[in-house]
Amino acid sequence: MKKLFLFLSMLLALGLACACSSDEENPFVGEWQLQEVRYIDSGKIVYPSDENDGTIWFDHIIFFPNYEYKKYCEDMPMEDFPAMTYSYDHDILTVKLVESGYYSYKYEIYEKGNLLRLIPFVSDMNPGVVPQPVAIRTFKKIK
């Protein structure tokens, strides 16, 4: 009986170890749909909006367990983008875009892991580049 208890305890421990090392540990894994984009300085909501300023918002992002992700929107299907890579540490998400380098975001995940808020770091701009307003993007997990 003691051996059976020990065996079952080991199975339980192994099961917990597997569960803890699964993709559940990575809070980003899944498909996220853009819910809102709001400028920090003015508080103006620019997505969703009745106004079309010509900006293409990437309204879906899929994070994969192997630390790749894809973004897509109605105008540009997911197939148009190669898989890009991401990493995260503490409250910083870093994404590496094939075409334009690295971007870092402060992230907040709340509502039991179903809402993701990304706040970009404001970096020094190159001289002559017109700075864009900093926008907070809020995504809802759909898968």
C-alpha positions in Angstrom: 0.0 0.0 0.0 2.9 2.3 0.9 4.5 1.6 -2.6 1.2 2.3 -4.3 0.8 5.7 -2.4 4.4 6.6 -3.3 3.8 5.6 -7.0 0.6 7.7 -7.1 2.4 10.6 -5.5 5.1 10.5 -8.1 2.6 10.4 -10.9 0.8 13.4 -9.4 4.1 15.3 -9.0 5.0 14.5 -12.6 1.6 15.6 -13.8 1.9 18.9 -12.0 5.4 19.4 -13.4 4.2 18.8 -16.9 1.2 21.1 -16.3 3.4 23.9 -14.9 5.8 23.7 -17.8 3.1 23.8 -20.4 2.0 26.7 -22.6 -0.4 27.8 -19.9 2.7 29.4 -18.3 3.1 31.8 -21.2 0.3 34.4 -20.8 0.5 35.5 -24.4 -0.2 32.2 -26.2 -3.4 32.5 -28.2 -5.3 34.7 -30.6 -6.0 38.3 -29.6 -8.4 40.7 -31.2 -7.9 44.5 -31.0 -10.6 46.1 -28.9 -9.4 49.7 -28.5 -6.6 52.1 -29.4 -6.4 55.2 -27.3 -3.8 58.0 -27.5 -2.1 58.6 -24.2 -1.7 62.4 -24.5 -5.2 63.3 -25.6 -7.2 60.2 -24.5 -8.8 60.2 -27.9 -10.0 56.7 -29.0 -8.8 56.1 -32.6 -10.0 52.5 -32.9 -12.8 51.7 -33.3 -13.7 55.0 -35.0 -16.0 56.2 -37.6 -13.2 58.2 -39.1 -10.8 56.6 -41.5 -7.5 58.3 -41.3 -5.8 55.8 -43.6 -4.1 54.0 -40.8 -4.1 50.3 -41.0 -4.6 48.8 -37.5 -3.4 45.2 -37.1 -6.5 44.0 -35.4 -5.5 40.4 -34.7 -2.4 39.0 -33.3 -1.6 35.3 -32.7 1.2 34.4 -30.2 2.5 30.8 -30.7 4.0 28.6 -27.9 7.4 28.6 -29.8 7.8 32.3 -29.3 6.7 33.3 -32.8 3.8 35.5 -33.6 1.8 36.8 -36.5 -0.2 39.9 -37.0 -3.0 40.4 -39.5 -6.0 42.6 -40.3 -8.8 42.7 -42.8 -6.7 44.6 -45.4 -3.6 42.4 -44.9 -4.2 38.7 -44.2 -2.0 36.8 -41.8 -0.4 35.0 -44.8 1.2 38.3 -45.9 3.4 38.4 -42.8 6.2 36.0 -41.9 6.3 34.6 -38.4 8.1 37.1 -36.1 9.6 36.4 -32.7 8.8 37.7 -29.2 10.1 37.4 -25.7 8.9 38.7 -22.4 10.4 39.3 -19.0 8.6 40.8 -16.0 6.4 43.5 -17.5 8.2 44.0 -20.8 7.2 42.3 -24.1 9.8 42.6 -26.9 8.8 41.8 -30.4 11.2 41.5 -33.3 9.7 42.5 -36.6 11.4 41.2 -39.7 11.0 44.4 -41.6 11.7 47.0 -38.9 13.7 45.7 -35.9 12.7 45.4 -32.2 9.8 47.0 -30.4 9.3 46.9 -26.6 6.0 47.3 -24.8 5.0 47.5 -21.2 2.2 45.0 -20.9 -0.6 44.4 -18.5 -2.7 41.2 -18.6 -5.9 41.4 -16.6 -9.5 40.0 -16.4 -8.2 36.5 -15.7 -5.8 36.6 -18.7 -8.4 37.6 -21.2 -7.4 41.3 -21.8 -4.0 42.4 -22.9 -2.9 46.1 -22.8 0.3 47.1 -24.7 1.9 50.4 -24.0 4.9 51.2 -26.3 8.1 52.7 -24.9 8.8 56.1 -26.3 12.2 56.0 -27.8 14.5 58.7 -29.2 13.4 59.5 -32.7 15.8 60.1 -35.6 16.2 63.8 -36.5 13.6 64.9 -39.0 11.2 62.1 -38.1 7.8 63.4 -37.1 6.9 61.6 -33.8 3.6 59.8 -33.8 1.2 60.0 -30.8 1.8 57.1 -28.3 -1.2 54.8 -28.3 -2.3 52.2 -25.8 -3.7 49.1 -27.5 -6.1 46.8 -25.7 -6.7 43.3 -27.0 -9.2 40.6 -26.0 -8.3 36.9 -26.1 -10.6 35.0 -28.5 -8.8 31.6 -28.7 
